[in-house]
Amino acid sequence: MLYIIAYDIPHDRRRTKVHKTLCGFGQWTQYSLFECFLDAKELVLLHDRLRKQIRPDEDSVRFYPLCGACCGKVETIGGPKPSDPVTIII
């Protein structure tokens, strides 16, 4: 299942931790937004990790599930997508 995950975290350190966690689960597509293909086990694992990193009284992480039919209808207008630098260690 494809999930669009958006987050609003005012604290820089927590926001960076959430960003790094999400990088391990999906593709960073816009600032504070990820596209993640997750099975049920990965979804539970991601929820657990994020709950440990955020402060629910200040932070927000939202999961929007997209069905297979919706995935093919995603459109992008304007601007290049954000990209993370890739480091390869041999």
Sequence and secondary structure as in RCSB ss.txt:
>XXXX:A:sequence
MLYIIAYDIPHDRRRTKVHKTLCGFGQWTQYSLFECFLDAKELVLLHDRLRKQIRPDEDSVRFYPLCGACCGKVE
TIGGPKPSDPVTIII
>XXXX:A:secstr
 EEEEEEE  SHHHHHHHHHHHHTTSEEEETTEEEEE  HHHHHHHHHHHHHH  TTT EEEEEEE HHHHTT  
  SS           
